[in-house]
Amino acid sequence: MKKFLAVMFAVMFAFSALAVGASAETAVNVNVDGTDDGATYVCELCGAEFKSPILRDEHLASQNPVEGHKVTCGILNATDDGVVACDKAFESRAALADHQAACGSSLFDLAKAYFKSGDIVNGCKYLIKAIIEFVQGDTFAKIVEIVKKAIDFVKGIPFADIVGKVKDVAGKIPMDKIVDGVKGIVG
């Protein structure tokens, strides 16, 4: 019985090792040097084939966007018909960056265009973004500084003294004579 169990366990261990080996053959094994065991990785933009995802990603990082790797701007612009993404394509990083610096509508204009087209959700989303951008910007900081200065200025005005002087001057006005004079004119 012991020999039978020993043989049975040996056969089970052999089959379990085969199962692990078989699954390892189907998996892609990327080596440290960037090569693999036969899988092919294709650049979606130009169709170039690479033996590892590492080499393909390095290719994309170095080539995108250049010849064969055009990239579309994609920045949103407000139009009379709503909001559209810019579809101009560029082959160099510099040209894309220059274009994107001038492309696109303000967040507030995008919000207006979304509201105008009936897209309330995106209209609210871009309106909130516009408000946040404004509050975080230099213009809002300058407004806050001016308001603080105005508050400090108003706090420095001696209103009690002014009211006292006006009261003194008003007390010296002969109101009885003025009222009598107006009654005499009116009749």
N, CA and C of each residue as an Amber inpcrd file, in Angstrom:
protein
   561
   0.8120000  -1.1840000   0.0000000   0.0000000   0.0000000   0.0000000
   0.8570000   1.2500000   0.0000000   1.9730000   1.2520000   0.7450000
   2.8520000   2.4160000   0.7920000   3.4660000   2.6780000  -0.5720000
   3.8480000   1.6030000  -1.2690000   4.4470000   1.7730000  -2.5940000
   3.4200000   2.3550000  -3.5620000   2.1890000   1.8850000  -3.4550000
   1.1340000   2.3740000  -4.3340000   0.8940000   3.8740000  -4.1100000
   0.8070000   4.3060000  -2.8360000   0.6140000   5.7270000  -2.5330000
   1.8080000   6.5530000  -2.9830000   3.0010000   6.0270000  -2.8330000
   4.2050000   6.7440000  -3.2600000   4.1980000   6.9560000  -4.7610000
   3.8290000   5.9280000  -5.5200000   3.7720000   6.0400000  -6.9830000
   2.6650000   7.0250000  -7.3750000   1.5210000   6.9450000  -6.6980000
   0.4140000   7.8430000  -7.0090000   0.7920000   9.3090000  -6.7460000
   1.4470000   9.5720000  -5.6310000   1.8860000  10.9500000  -5.3370000
   2.9370000  11.4260000  -6.3450000   3.8240000  10.5470000  -6.7460000
   4.8470000  10.9000000  -7.7400000   4.1990000  11.2850000  -9.0630000
   3.1850000  10.5200000  -9.4790000   2.4770000  10.8290000 -10.7290000
   1.7370000  12.1650000 -10.5950000   1.1030000  12.4180000  -9.4460000
   0.3970000  13.6850000  -9.2320000   1.3700000  14.8660000  -9.2940000
   2.5360000  14.7240000  -8.6710000   3.5340000  15.8000000  -8.7180000
   4.0110000  16.0380000 -10.1420000   4.1810000  14.9820000 -10.9120000
   4.6340000  15.1140000 -12.2940000   3.5910000  15.8670000 -13.1240000
   2.3100000  15.5050000 -12.9680000   1.2620000  16.1890000 -13.7120000
   1.1180000  17.6570000 -13.2900000   1.2750000  17.9380000 -12.0050000
   1.1720000  19.3300000 -11.5630000   2.3200000  20.1570000 -12.1260000
   3.4950000  19.6190000 -12.2390000   4.6280000  20.3370000 -12.8330000
   4.3900000  20.5910000 -14.3050000   3.7760000  19.6330000 -15.0160000
   3.4530000  19.8230000 -16.4200000   2.4390000  20.9480000 -16.6030000
   1.4510000  21.0140000 -15.7180000   0.4250000  22.0540000 -15.8260000
   1.0410000  23.4420000 -15.6460000   1.9490000  23.5970000 -14.6940000
   2.6150000  24.8840000 -14.4860000   3.4730000  25.2250000 -15.6850000
   4.1960000  24.2650000 -16.2220000   5.0550000  24.5020000 -17.3880000
   4.2510000  24.8920000 -18.6030000   3.0810000  24.2630000 -18.8040000
   2.2470000  24.5750000 -19.9550000   1.7040000  25.9920000 -19.8750000
   1.2780000  26.4200000 -18.6890000   0.7420000  27.7790000 -18.5690000
   1.8540000  28.8080000 -18.7180000   3.0650000  28.4860000 -18.3250000
   4.1790000  29.4160000 -18.4730000   4.5360000  29.6120000 -19.9310000
   4.3310000  28.5770000 -20.7710000   4.6520000  28.7110000 -22.1860000
   3.7020000  29.6700000 -22.8810000   2.4390000  29.7400000 -22.4580000
   1.4850000  30.6160000 -23.1320000   1.6040000  32.0650000 -22.6720000
   2.2070000  32.3170000 -21.5120000   2.3460000  33.6810000 -21.0200000
   3.4910000  34.3840000 -21.7310000   3.3770000  35.7140000 -21.8940000
   4.4490000  36.4940000 -22.4990000   5.4610000  36.8010000 -21.4140000
   6.6870000  36.4410000 -21.6710000   7.7470000  36.6370000 -20.6920000
   8.6590000  37.7500000 -21.1910000   8.4790000  38.9720000 -20.6930000
   9.3060000  40.0940000 -21.1170000  10.5780000  40.0910000 -20.2920000
  11.6900000  40.0270000 -21.0000000  12.9930000  39.9900000 -20.3410000
  13.4510000  41.3910000 -19.9830000  14.4870000  41.4890000 -19.1910000
  15.0170000  42.7740000 -18.7460000  15.4930000  43.6160000 -19.9300000
  16.0440000  42.9660000 -20.9740000  16.5770000  43.7180000 -22.1120000
  15.4880000  44.1770000 -23.0780000  14.2010000  43.9060000 -22.7650000
  13.1120000  44.3890000 -23.6050000  12.6690000  43.3940000 -24.6440000
  13.2740000  42.2160000 -24.7270000  12.8380000  41.2050000 -25.6860000
  11.8390000  40.2850000 -25.0090000  11.1040000  39.5170000 -25.8360000
  10.1420000  38.5970000 -25.2390000  10.2510000  37.2360000 -25.9030000
   9.3160000  36.3830000 -25.6140000   9.3550000  35.0150000 -26.1320000
   8.5470000  34.8590000 -27.4120000   8.3460000  35.8940000 -28.1890000
   7.7010000  35.7430000 -29.4840000   6.4880000  36.6070000 -29.7270000
   5.9620000  37.2930000 -28.7400000   4.8010000  38.1470000 -28.9540000
   5.2150000  39.3740000 -29.7460000   4.2770000  39.9560000 -30.4800000
   4.5420000  41.1450000 -31.2780000   3.6900000  42.2880000 -30.7530000
   4.3110000  43.4520000 -30.6030000   3.6150000  44.6490000 -30.1280000
   3.6570000  45.6820000 -31.2470000   2.4950000  46.1680000 -31.6580000
   2.3820000  47.0270000 -32.8210000   2.0690000  48.4500000 -32.3920000
   2.7480000  49.4170000 -33.0200000   2.4310000  50.8380000 -32.8260000
   1.1000000  51.0940000 -33.5300000   0.1030000  51.5630000 -32.7940000
  -1.2160000  51.7850000 -33.3690000  -1.2190000  52.9220000 -34.3860000
  -0.2240000  53.7670000 -34.3290000  -0.2040000  54.9410000 -35.2040000
   0.4910000  54.6890000 -36.5310000   1.6060000  53.9420000 -36.5240000
   2.3520000  53.7500000 -37.7710000   2.4600000  52.2890000 -38.1990000
   2.0640000  51.3530000 -37.3440000   2.0960000  49.9470000 -37.7040000
   3.4260000  49.2540000 -37.4730000   4.4200000  49.9490000 -36.9560000
   5.7220000  49.3250000 -36.6840000   5.5530000  48.2490000 -35.6250000
   6.3000000  47.1160000 -35.8090000   6.1900000  45.9970000 -34.8880000
   7.4110000  45.9280000 -33.9870000   7.1660000  45.5680000 -32.7100000
   8.2430000  45.4700000 -31.7290000   8.1050000  44.1630000 -30.9700000
   9.2180000  43.6800000 -30.4550000   9.2390000  42.4110000 -29.7440000
   8.8880000  42.5520000 -28.2620000   8.6940000  43.7720000 -27.7820000
   8.2990000  43.9490000 -26.3880000   7.5000000  45.2320000 -26.2400000
   6.6700000  45.3040000 -25.2160000   5.9180000  46.5400000 -24.9850000
   6.8380000  47.6730000 -24.5580000   7.9610000  47.3470000 -23.9680000
   8.9180000  48.3700000 -23.5480000   9.4710000  49.0980000 -24.7690000
   9.8890000  48.3290000 -25.7870000  10.4340000  48.9420000 -26.9990000
   9.3620000  49.7360000 -27.7420000   8.1160000  49.2070000 -27.7870000
   7.0380000  49.9330000 -28.4520000   6.7590000  51.2570000 -27.7310000
   6.7170000  51.2280000 -26.4050000   6.4570000  52.4440000 -25.6390000
   7.5770000  53.4590000 -25.8030000   8.8190000  53.0060000 -25.8670000
   9.9440000  53.9150000 -26.1240000   9.8080000  54.5460000 -27.5040000
   9.3940000  53.7420000 -28.4890000   9.1620000  54.2540000 -29.8400000
   8.0870000  55.3380000 -29.8250000   6.9680000  55.0550000 -29.1530000
   5.8860000  56.0350000 -29.0910000   6.3340000  57.3180000 -28.4030000
   7.0790000  57.1810000 -27.3190000   7.5330000  58.3640000 -26.5800000
   8.4770000  59.2040000 -27.4230000   9.3090000  58.5700000 -28.2300000
  10.2900000  59.3230000 -29.0160000   9.7090000  59.8310000 -30.3280000
   8.6860000  59.1940000 -30.8530000   8.1740000  59.5280000 -32.1790000
   6.8840000  60.3320000 -32.1850000   6.1800000  60.3600000 -31.0950000
   4.8520000  60.9310000 -31.1100000   4.8680000  62.4010000 -30.7520000
   4.3770000  63.3170000 -31.5190000   3.9400000  63.1810000 -32.8940000
   5.0250000  63.6220000 -33.8720000   5.3740000  62.7980000 -34.7920000
   6.2490000  63.1150000 -35.9240000   5.7300000  62.3620000 -37.1300000
   6.4990000  62.3140000 -38.1920000   6.0950000  61.6520000 -39.4270000
   5.4210000  60.3190000 -39.1260000   4.2050000  60.1750000 -39.5930000
   3.4710000  58.9350000 -39.3930000   2.7730000  58.8520000 -38.0430000
   2.9390000  59.8420000 -37.2310000   2.3380000  59.8500000 -35.8950000
   1.6010000  61.1660000 -35.6680000   0.7310000  61.5310000 -36.5600000
  -0.0060000  62.7770000 -36.4160000  -0.8930000  62.7110000 -35.1860000
  -0.9680000  63.8400000 -34.4970000  -1.8180000  63.9390000 -33.3140000
  -2.7960000  65.0810000 -33.5220000  -4.0510000  64.8290000 -33.1850000
  -5.0930000  65.8340000 -33.3220000  -5.1350000  66.6950000 -32.0660000
  -5.3900000  67.9750000 -32.2450000  -5.4130000  68.9230000 -31.1270000
  -6.4140000  68.5010000 -30.0610000  -7.6890000  68.4310000 -30.3850000
  -8.6950000  67.9600000 -29.4550000  -9.2010000  68.9770000 -28.4420000
  -8.6940000  70.1950000 -28.4540000  -9.1460000  71.2170000 -27.5050000
 -10.5490000  71.6810000 -27.8960000 -11.3970000  71.9110000 -26.9000000
 -12.7870000  72.2930000 -27.1360000 -12.9100000  73.7690000 -27.5060000
 -13.8120000  74.0350000 -28.4610000 -14.0910000  75.3960000 -28.9000000
 -15.5990000  75.6160000 -28.9000000 -16.0200000  76.7950000 -28.4630000
 -17.4330000  77.1580000 -28.4760000 -17.7820000  77.6930000 -29.8540000
 -18.9070000  77.2250000 -30.4020000 -19.3970000  77.7140000 -31.6850000
 -20.8590000  78.0990000 -31.5190000 -21.4460000  78.6290000 -32.5860000
 -22.8700000  78.9730000 -32.5420000 -23.7410000  77.7290000 -32.4060000
 -23.2180000  76.5890000 -32.8600000 -23.9770000  75.3320000 -32.8170000
 -23.7010000  74.5090000 -31.5630000 -22.8340000  74.9630000 -30.7020000
 -22.4890000  74.2120000 -29.4980000 -20.9840000  74.1730000 -29.2960000
 -20.5040000  73.0230000 -28.8580000 -19.0920000  72.8590000 -28.5510000
 -18.5190000  71.7710000 -29.4520000 -17.3780000  72.0700000 -30.0860000
 -16.7110000  71.0850000 -30.9470000 -15.2390000  71.0060000 -30.5650000
 -14.6680000  69.8220000 -30.7780000 -13.2400000  69.6250000 -30.5310000
 -12.4730000  70.0040000 -31.7850000 -11.3500000  70.6650000 -31.6080000
 -10.4900000  71.0470000 -32.7350000  -9.9400000  69.7660000 -33.3630000
 -10.0530000  69.6500000 -34.6910000  -9.6120000  68.4340000 -35.3610000
  -8.3560000  68.6330000 -36.2060000  -7.6100000  69.6960000 -35.9530000
  -6.3700000  69.9240000 -36.6940000  -5.3060000  68.9390000 -36.2290000
  -4.5680000  68.3570000 -37.2040000  -3.5460000  67.3560000 -36.8990000
  -2.1530000  67.9540000 -37.0790000  -1.2210000  67.5130000 -36.2540000
   0.1400000  68.0340000 -36.2710000   1.1380000  66.8870000 -36.2240000
   2.3170000  67.1140000 -36.8550000   3.3490000  66.0890000 -36.8950000
   4.5300000  66.4030000 -35.9980000   4.5180000  67.5350000 -35.3400000
   5.6350000  67.8490000 -34.4390000   5.0980000  68.3620000 -33.1180000
   5.8540000  68.0910000 -32.0870000   5.4390000  68.5320000 -30.7560000
   5.3900000  70.0580000 -30.6850000   6.3420000  70.7240000 -31.3180000
   6.4030000  72.1900000 -31.2670000   5.1840000  72.8080000 -31.9450000
   4.8240000  72.2990000 -33.1240000   3.6670000  72.8440000 -33.8440000
   2.3810000  72.6090000 -33.0480000   2.2390000  71.4400000 -32.4530000
   1.0580000  71.1510000 -31.6320000   0.9940000  72.0830000 -30.4350000
   2.1160000  72.2700000 -29.7510000   2.1480000  73.1390000 -28.5690000
   1.8250000  74.5870000 -28.9440000   2.3930000  75.0750000 -30.0640000
   2.1040000  76.4430000 -30.5110000   0.6190000  76.6080000 -30.8210000
   0.0620000  75.6250000 -31.5040000  -1.3630000  75.6970000 -31.8530000
  -2.2320000  75.6620000 -30.5950000  -1.9340000  74.7430000 -29.6750000
  -2.7620000  74.5960000 -28.4840000  -2.6910000  75.8150000 -27.5790000
  -1.5880000  76.5680000 -27.6450000  -1.4790000  77.7810000 -26.8320000
  -2.5290000  78.8200000 -27.2510000  -2.9000000  78.8150000 -28.5280000
  -3.8630000  79.7910000 -29.0320000  -5.2470000  79.1890000 -29.2690000
  -5.3620000  77.8770000 -29.2220000  -6.6200000  77.1990000 -29.5470000
  -7.5060000  77.0980000 -28.2980000  -8.7740000  77.0260000 -28.5410000
  -9.7030000  76.7580000 -27.4470000 -10.4120000  78.0010000 -26.9590000
 -11.5930000  77.7710000 -26.4730000 -12.4160000  78.8420000 -25.9230000
 -12.2180000  78.8960000 -24.4180000 -12.5790000  80.0150000 -23.8340000
 -12.5100000  80.1340000 -22.3810000 -13.5430000  79.1980000 -21.7580000
 -13.3320000  78.8670000 -20.5080000 -14.2730000  77.9940000 -19.8090000
 -15.6690000  78.6270000 -19.7580000 -15.7080000  79.9380000 -19.5840000
 -16.9890000  80.6320000 -19.5290000 -17.7080000  80.5450000 -20.8820000
 -16.9530000  80.7300000 -21.9910000 -17.5600000  80.6180000 -23.3220000
 -18.0550000  79.1970000 -23.5930000 -17.2870000  78.2040000 -23.1180000
 -17.7360000  76.8210000 -23.2700000 -19.0250000  76.5800000 -22.4820000
 -19.0970000  77.1240000 -21.2710000 -20.3150000  76.9820000 -20.4690000
 -21.5060000  77.6060000 -21.1970000 -21.3260000  78.8170000 -21.7510000
 -22.4160000  79.4750000 -22.4810000 -22.8500000  78.6360000 -23.6790000
 -21.8740000  78.0760000 -24.4160000 -22.1990000  77.2760000 -25.6000000
 -22.9600000  76.0040000 -25.2090000 -22.5420000  75.3790000 -24.1090000
 -23.2590000  74.1860000 -23.6520000 -24.6870000  74.5420000 -23.2350000
 -24.8530000  75.6350000 -22.4760000 -26.2010000  76.0460000 -22.0790000
 -27.0540000  76.3590000 -23.3030000 -26.4640000  77.0500000 -24.2680000
 -27.1880000  77.4380000 -25.4790000 -27.6480000  76.2080000 -26.2660000
 -26.8110000  75.1490000 -26.2740000 -27.1700000  73.9380000 -27.0150000
 -28.0980000  73.0230000 -26.2150000 -28.3940000  73.3910000 -24.9530000
 -29.3140000  72.6000000 -24.1410000 -28.6430000  71.5630000 -23.2580000
 -27.3180000  71.5210000 -23.2650000 -26.5810000  70.5570000 -22.4290000
 -26.3220000  71.2140000 -21.0720000 -27.3070000  71.1210000 -20.1910000
 -27.2560000  71.8020000 -18.9020000 -26.1560000  71.2340000 -18.0060000
 -25.9740000  69.9100000 -18.0230000 -24.9820000  69.2770000 -17.1550000
 -23.5790000  69.7900000 -17.4790000 -23.2030000  69.7350000 -18.7590000
 -21.8710000  70.2350000 -19.1280000 -21.7890000  71.7460000 -18.9810000
 -22.8950000  72.4490000 -19.1940000 -22.9000000  73.8910000 -18.9760000
 -22.5610000  74.2290000 -17.5350000 -23.2060000  73.5190000 -16.5970000
 -22.9250000  73.7310000 -15.1690000 -21.4870000  73.3400000 -14.8390000
 -21.0330000  72.2320000 -15.4060000 -19.6700000  71.7540000 -15.1450000
 -18.6310000  72.8030000 -15.5620000 -18.7960000  73.3610000 -16.7600000
 -17.8270000  74.3500000 -17.2260000 -18.0000000  75.6990000 -16.5480000
 -19.2180000  76.0300000 -16.1210000 -19.4250000  77.2620000 -15.3670000
 -18.7110000  77.1780000 -14.0180000 -18.8270000  76.0410000 -13.3610000
 -18.1290000  75.8530000 -12.0780000 -16.6220000  75.9070000 -12.2890000
 -16.1320000  75.2740000 -13.3600000 -14.6960000  75.3300000 -13.6610000
 -14.2570000  76.7780000 -13.9030000 -15.0880000  77.5460000 -14.6140000
 -14.7560000  78.9480000 -14.8970000 -14.6990000  79.7570000 -13.6070000
 -15.6470000  79.5140000 -12.7090000 -15.6630000  80.2330000 -11.4270000
 -14.4310000  79.8740000 -10.6060000 -14.0990000  78.5920000 -10.5620000
 -12.9100000  78.1550000  -9.8080000 -11.6530000  78.7680000 -10.4000000
 -11.5510000  78.7650000 -11.7300000 -10.3860000  79.3700000 -12.3840000
 -10.2870000  80.8620000 -12.0520000 -11.4360000  81.5490000 -12.0550000
 -11.4440000  82.9730000 -11.7370000 -11.0160000  83.2190000 -10.2910000
 -11.5790000  82.4450000  -9.3690000 -11.2660000  82.6290000  -7.9450000
  -9.7920000  82.3280000  -7.6650000  -9.2150000  81.3730000  -8.3920000
  -7.8100000  81.0360000  -8.1880000  -6.8620000  81.9530000  -8.9490000
  -7.3940000  82.8210000  -9.7880000  -6.5630000  83.6690000 -10.6420000
  -6.1160000  84.9610000  -9.9940000  -5.2620000  85.6770000 -10.7240000
  -4.6950000  86.9430000 -10.2520000  -5.7460000  88.0450000 -10.1540000
  -6.6990000  88.0780000 -11.0820000  -7.7100000  89.1390000 -11.0830000
  -8.5140000  89.1120000  -9.7930000  -8.9340000  87.9400000  -9.3650000
  -9.7120000  87.8320000  -8.1320000  -8.8690000  88.2550000  -6.9370000
  -7.6010000  87.8550000  -6.9340000  -6.7080000  88.2390000  -5.8260000
  -6.5740000  89.7600000  -5.7650000  -6.4890000  90.4280000  -6.9160000
  -6.3930000  91.8890000  -6.9520000  -7.6830000  92.5320000  -6.4400000
  -8.8300000  91.9610000  -6.8150000 -10.1140000  92.4860000  -6.3410000
 -10.2020000  92.3680000  -4.8260000  -9.8130000  91.2270000  -4.2990000
  -9.8420000  91.0260000  -2.8430000  -8.9400000  92.0440000  -2.1530000
  -7.7800000  92.2930000  -2.7080000  -6.8470000  93.2660000  -2.1170000
  -7.4490000  94.6740000  -2.1260000  -8.1060000  95.0480000  -3.2250000
  -8.7380000  96.3730000  -3.3120000  -9.8760000  96.4860000  -2.3010000
 -10.6750000  95.4350000  -2.1570000 -11.7780000  95.4580000  -1.1880000
 -11.2350000  95.5780000   0.2300000 -10.1560000  94.8720000   0.5230000
  -9.5480000  94.9750000   1.8560000  -9.0730000  96.4010000   2.1150000
  -8.4620000  97.0270000   1.1180000  -8.0020000  98.4140000   1.2790000
  -9.1940000  99.3520000   1.4730000 -10.2700000  99.1170000   0.7330000
 -11.4640000  99.9510000   0.8770000 -12.0700000  99.7990000   2.2650000
 -12.1010000  98.5930000   2.7880000 -12.6280000  98.3520000   4.1360000
 -11.7630000  99.0680000   5.1680000 -10.4450000  98.9620000   5.0220000
  -9.5430000  99.6550000   5.9430000  -9.7360000 101.1760000   5.8680000
  -9.9650000 101.6960000   4.6380000 -10.1880000 103.1270000   4.4560000
 -11.4680000 103.5590000   5.1620000 -12.5520000 102.7820000   4.9620000
 -13.8330000 103.1200000   5.5790000 -13.7350000 103.0350000   7.1000000
 -12.9920000 102.0470000   7.5970000 -12.8140000 101.9250000   9.0410000
 -12.0920000 103.1470000   9.6190000 -11.2730000 103.7940000   8.8220000
 -10.5180000 104.9520000   9.2900000 -11.2980000 106.2540000   9.2730000
 -12.4910000 106.2660000   8.7200000 -13.2940000 107.4940000   8.6670000
 -13.9310000 107.7250000  10.0420000 -13.7470000 108.9180000  10.6160000
 -14.3170000 109.2140000  11.9520000 -15.7840000 109.6460000  11.8380000
 -16.6750000 108.6720000  11.6550000 -18.0920000 108.9710000  11.4540000
 -18.7040000 109.7020000  12.6540000 -18.3000000 109.3780000  13.8650000
 -18.8580000 110.0370000  15.0600000 -18.5350000 111.5280000  15.0280000
 -17.3120000 111.8700000  14.6490000 -16.9260000 113.2910000  14.5660000
 -17.7220000 113.9960000  13.4710000 -17.9000000 113.3330000  12.3410000
 -18.6300000 113.9390000  11.2180000 -20.0860000 114.1860000  11.6170000
 -20.7150000 113.1920000  12.2490000 -22.1040000 113.3540000  12.6740000
 -22.2130000 114.4870000  13.6920000 -21.2620000 114.5720000  14.6030000
 -21.2830000 115.6490000  15.6030000 -21.1820000 117.0160000  14.9470000
 -20.3050000 117.1700000  13.9540000 -20.1460000 118.4670000  13.2740000
 -21.3910000 118.8160000  12.4740000 -21.9640000 117.8090000  11.7860000
 -23.1880000 118.0640000  11.0160000 -24.3080000 118.4780000  11.9600000
 -24.3630000 117.8370000  13.1090000 -25.3890000 118.1600000  14.0960000
 -25.2150000 119.5980000  14.5950000 -23.9650000 119.9860000  14.8550000
 -23.7010000 121.3610000  15.3000000 -24.1020000 122.3740000  14.2360000
 -23.7430000 122.1090000  12.9780000 -24.0670000 123.0270000  11.8890000
 -25.5770000 123.0680000  11.6970000 -26.2130000 121.9070000  11.7300000
 -27.6690000 121.8550000  11.5450000 -28.3840000 122.5910000  12.6700000
 -27.8040000 122.5730000  13.8690000 -28.4230000 123.2750000  14.9920000
 -28.3700000 124.7860000  14.8350000 -27.4450000 125.2980000  14.0540000
 -27.3080000 126.7410000  13.8510000 -28.1950000 127.2630000  12.7220000
 -28.8200000 126.3770000  11.9810000 -29.6810000 126.8100000  10.8810000
 -31.0150000 127.2690000  11.4920000 -31.4500000 128.4790000  11.1580000
 -32.7210000 128.9910000  11.7020000 -33.9120000 128.3750000  10.9510000
 -34.2920000 127.1910000  11.3230000 -35.3570000 126.4550000  10.6240000
 -36.7010000 127.1810000  10.7120000 -36.9730000 127.8500000  11.8550000
 -38.2390000 128.5520000  11.9920000 -38.3670000 129.6440000  10.9340000
 -37.2990000 130.3950000  10.7240000 -37.3380000 131.4860000   9.7480000
 -37.4700000 130.9280000   8.3310000 -36.7970000 129.8160000   8.0560000
 -36.8870000 129.2180000   6.7120000 -38.3020000 128.7320000   6.4480000
 -38.9220000 128.0830000   7.4290000 -40.2930000 127.5710000   7.2690000
 -41.2600000 128.7470000   7.0730000 -41.1050000 129.7700000   7.8490000
 -41.9750000 130.9490000   7.7010000 -41.7940000 131.5920000   6.3250000
 -40.5600000 131.6630000   5.8580000 -40.3000000 132.2540000   4.5460000
 -40.9100000 131.4340000   3.4340000 -40.8360000 130.1220000   3.5340000
 -41.4250000 129.2430000   2.4930000 -42.9440000 129.3720000   2.5300000
 -43.5350000 129.4800000   3.7320000 -44.9960000 129.6300000   3.8230000
 -45.4330000 130.9470000   3.2140000 -44.6230000 131.9600000   3.3900000
 -44.9660000 133.2690000   2.8390000 -44.9090000 133.2520000   1.3290000
 -43.9790000 132.5090000   0.7520000 -43.8610000 132.4460000  -0.7050000
 -44.9690000 131.6000000  -1.2840000 -45.2440000 130.4790000  -0.6490000
 -46.2560000 129.5590000  -1.1770000 -47.6490000 130.1570000  -0.9510000
 -47.8200000 130.8020000   0.0930000 -49.0250000 131.5050000   0.2390000
 -49.9620000 131.2750000   1.2850000
